[in-house]
Amino acid sequence: MNSTGKVESWQVSGNKEKIIITSKKDIEAKLCESLKNHELPDYLLYTGTGGARNWLKLDGAETFPVARELKALLEENLESIVRFIPTGMSLVSVGVGNGEKEKVFLEALVRKNLAENPASGKVSIRYYPIDINSEFVDIALEKVENLPVERIGIVGLIEDMATFKKNWRLPILFCILGNTFCNYEPEFILQLVRENLEQGDLFFFDANLLPTEGPEAQSARKSVLGTYASRENALFNMYPLLQYGMTLEDFDFELLLAHVNSRIGGVYRTRKSLYILKDTELTIGAETIGFREGDVIRMGFTYKYTYDQITAFLDICGFDILRAFLSEDRANAIILAKKRI
C-alpha cells in the first residue's frame, strides 16, 4: 500500500499489469524496525536489485542445489501432475523468484487446455506471479509473455494473501515452490493457505527433505549444514547489512541445525545468527542504526522435514493429498493437495 493506505496499480505493457501492495519504502521501514529489534527475517534478503541479483547467483551455485533439484523433480513428473489440474484454473505462485518453474508448469497447462478444447484455439488461464521483490515479478511476467495467458503480477508479502485474493479469478491453483514452504512455521503457513482457498481450489508446493530417521538421516543432516553454511549462502544472508554500510569484518554468520518440538513430535530447523564483532552502524534512508560488540541479530530459518512429517502436518491442518511425488533418495517432494471440507 502507499502512504494513503491504497493499493497502487498500473499497466506495465501489453496485457501485463502489476499491483504494488508492499512498496520499496514499506520494505525499508520493515528492515529498520527489524534491525532495531536485532532481527532480520529471511524475506528481507530478497529485496531490491541486490537481493534479486544475489538470489539468482546463489540459485546457480554448485554448493546450493536445492531449487534446481526441486525444479528437476517437477519436470520429471510434469505430465502426471498436470492430469490432475482442471482446465481453466488460474495459477497463483507466491515467492515466484525468476519464474522458471512457473513457466514450465504454464507451458504444460496450455498444452493440456488446447488438447482438451482444440476447436476453440483459446486458453483460459490467468497467471499471478507474486513476490516481495518487484524485479522478480517483472522477470516472471516477461518469461511467459509469449504464452497465451493473462498475467497480473503482485508485489507483496504472503501475509497479505487476503488482499491478493481480491485480484485473482477463481478457481485457483495456489503454488508455493522453490522450498519456500519450509521457510515458515508449518501450522502458520498451512492455516493461512487454508483460510484463503475456496472449494475447488488446489494447493501445490514442494519441499527439500531429510530422509527418514536412521544412518541416512545423520548423513543428510551433515549435508544440510554443508549446503546452508556454504560461503555462497552466507554471503546471501549477509547482504542487507553489507548493502547499508557494514563490512565483512563487522560480524560473523553462524548456522546450526536444531531439533525442535512440534505438534507432531521433534523436527529439524536451521537456526541462523549474525554476531556483531565491533561497534558499528548502518544507514537505511534517513535512519541510522547502531550495534554494539556482542550484539546478536536473529535471522530466519528453514525446516527440514521427513516426508511423513509433512503429510502429518497436512492432515492435522485439514488438507487431503491428491498426488505426491518423491525423488528416489527421498530428499525432495512435490505435493498436490486440497482443503478438506
N, C-alpha and C positions, 0 to 999 in steps of 0.2 A: 504494500500500500504506500501511497505517497503521504506527504505531511498532512493532508486533509482527511486521510483515512480512506481514500477511494482507490480502487484497483486501477492501475494505469494500463492502457491498452492502445496499440497502434498497429497499422498494417505494415508488414515488413516488405514483402514483394509478392507478386502473383497472388496465389490463394493461400499464402502463409500469413498467419497472424501470431503475434507474440504478446502474451499478457504478463505484465510485471506485478507480482504480488509482494515480493521482497526485493527492494532496491539495493544498490551498492551502498547508499547511505545507511539503510537498515542494517546491512551486514557489518559495516564499520562500527555501528553502535553496539551490536551484539558482541563483536570482538572485544571492544573496550570493556563492556560490562563483564564479560567472561574473564578477561585477564586481570581485572581488578579483584576478582574473586579467586584468582590463582587457578583458573580453569581454562581449558582450550578444547571445546567439543570438536569432534572429527569433521563435522560438516564445514567448519571454517577453514579447513585445509584445502578445500576445493575451490575457493572463491577467487575472483579476479583473473587477469590474464596469466599471472604467475602460477596460480593454482591449477588452471587448465593445462598449462604447459608442463608443469611438474607431474601432474597425474598421468598425462599421456606418455611422459618419459618413463615413469615408474611402471605403467602398464606394459611397456615394451621391454622392460629389463629382464634379463635371463634369470635373475635372482628372485623375481616376483611373478610367478606364472599363474597366480590364482584366477584372474579374469580370463586369461587365454584358455585355460583348461575348461572353465565353465562354458565359454563360447564353443569350444570344440565339442563338448557333450551335447549342447543344443543342436549344433549342425548334424551330429551323428543321428539324432533322434527326431529331427525336424518333422519329417513326414508323418511319423506316428503321433506326434503331439498335435499337429495341425488337424488331423482327422477328428479330434475331439473338440475343435473350436467351431461353433456355429457360424454360418455365413453371415456377414454383415456386422460383426461385433466391432466396436471401437477399441483401439489399443491404447491404453494409458500406461506409460512407463515412468516411474519415479526414480530419480538418480540416473538419468539416461546416459550421462557421460558423453562419449563421442557418437553414440547411436549405432554402432556397428552391429550389435546383437539384434537390435530392433529392426534394422534394415533387412537382415537375413530372415527374420520372422515375418516381416511385412511382405517380402517377396513371395514367400510360401503361401501366405494368406491370400494374396492377389491371385496366384495361380489357382488356388482352391476355389475362390469365388467365381472366377471366369469359367473354370471347368464345370461347375455346378449350374451355371446360367450363361452358357456361351452366346445365346442369341442376343442377349442384352448388350454385350460389349462393354458393360459398365461394372465398376466395383464400388460397393457401398461400404467403405471403410474410412473411419476418421481416426487420425493419429494424434496423440497428445504427449509429446516428449516434455518431461518435467525435470528441472534441475535447479539447484541453488545458484549455479553459475550460468549467467546469461549467454556466455560464449559457447558453452556446451549445447545449450538449446539451439543456438544458431547453427552449429555444426550438425546436430542431429536432424534439423529441418532440411538442411542442404543435402544431406546424404540420400534423402528419399524424394528429392524434388522431381525426379523423372518417373516416379511411381504414380499410378492413378488413384491417389488417396488424398483426402482432405487433411490438412495438418494445422494444428494450433499449438504453439509452444507456450509453456507456462514456466515462469521463473519464480520459485518459492520453495518453502520448506515442506516436508511431508506432514508436519503438524498442521499445515493449512489445508489439509485434504478436503475439509467441508467446503472451503472456498473454491478449490479446484472443481469440486463436483458440480457446482453451478454452471460450469462451462462445457462439460462433456455430454455427449449423446449416448444414451443407454441403448442396448446393454453394453457393458464394457468387459474387456479382458484386462485386469489390473496386474501389472508386472512390476516386480522388484528384482532386478537382475544384477549380475556382477558381484555377488556376495554381499550386497547392501543389506539384505535381510538380517544378516548376522551382526550388524553394527548397531542394533537396537536391542533393548530389553525385550525378550520374546513375547511376554504377555502384553506389553505396551503396543508393540507393532501389530500383533495379531488382533488385538481388540480394536485398534484404530482402523485397520483394514475391514474388519467385520462390520463395524458400525457404519461404514460408508459404501458397502456393497448392497445392491438391491437383488431381489430374486431374479435369477437369470444371468447375473454377473459371474465371472470366474476370476480366480486368483492364481497367478503363475509366478513362481520365484525359484531361485537357485541358491545353493549353499556349498561352500567348501568345508568338508567334514573331517572328523577324526574317525579312523576305523573303530570297530568295536573294541571293548576293553581287552587287554592282554598284551603280549610282547609287541604286536604290531602297533598298538596304541602308544607305547612308550617311544618307539622309533618315530612315530608320526608327530608326537609332541616335540621331539628334538627338531624335526623338520620345520614345524610351525615356528619355533623360536629362530631357526636359521633364516627363514623367509621374512618374518616380520621385523627382525632385528638387523636385517641387511643394511648396508650403508645407503642404498638407494631409498629404502623405505624410511630410514632415519632422517634423511635429508628432506623427504617429502613432509614428514611430520614437523620438522623444524621451520619449514618455510615461512609461516606467518611472523615468527619472531625475527627472522633474517630480513624479511621484506620491510619491516618497520624500524630497522636500525640496530639490531643486536648482531653479534658476530658469533662464530662457532666457538670462540674461546670463552664466551659468557655463560655457557650452560652445557650440560650433558643430557643425553637422551637415554632412558632406560626402558626396557620392555621385558615383562615377565609373563609367564603363563600360570594363572592361578586356578585352583579348584574351588568353586563357589557353590553354595547351596541354592536350590530352586525347588519349585513345587513338584518337580519330577525326580528330585534327587540331585546328586553332585554333577556339575557340568564344568567345562573348562572355558576360561575367558582371559584374553590378554589384558594386561594392566600396563599402561604407558604413563611415564612421568618425565618432566623436564626439570632438572636440578640446576638452580642458579648458582654459578660459581663465584660471582663477584657482584658488587653493587653496580647496577646498570639501569638503563631506561630505554624506552622506545616511544615513538611518536606516531599516533594514528589520527590523522586530520588535525583538529585543534587540541587533541588530548595528549598529555604526556603521562606515561605510566611507569612508575619506578619499581624496581625489585631489589631486594637485599640479598647478600650472600647467604645461602642456606635455604632460601625460599624454594618451594616445590610447586610446579604447575601440573595439576592433574589433567590427564587427557582422556580421549575416548577409548573404546575397547572393541574387540571382535570376539564373539562367541565361537567356540569350536565344538559343535555338537557331533554326536554319532547320528546316523540316520534314524535309529529307533527313538532317540531323544526328540528329534524334530517332529516325528509323527506323533509322539506323545503330547507335545505342546499343541499341535494342530487339533488333536482330539479334545483336550480339555478346554480349548478356546473356541470350540464349536465349528470346526471345519471337517469336511469329508474329502478324502483324497480320491481324485478321479483317475489320475495316472501319475506314476513316479518312475524316474529313470536314474539308475546308479551307474557310475563308472565302474570298470572291472575291479579297481583297487578300493572301491567304496569311499574314495576321497572326495567325490563330487556328486551332487544330486540336483535334479530338476523335478519340481513338483507342480502339478496342476490340481487345484482344489476348488471347492465351492463352499459357501456358507451353509451350515446346517440349519434348516428351517425348523 
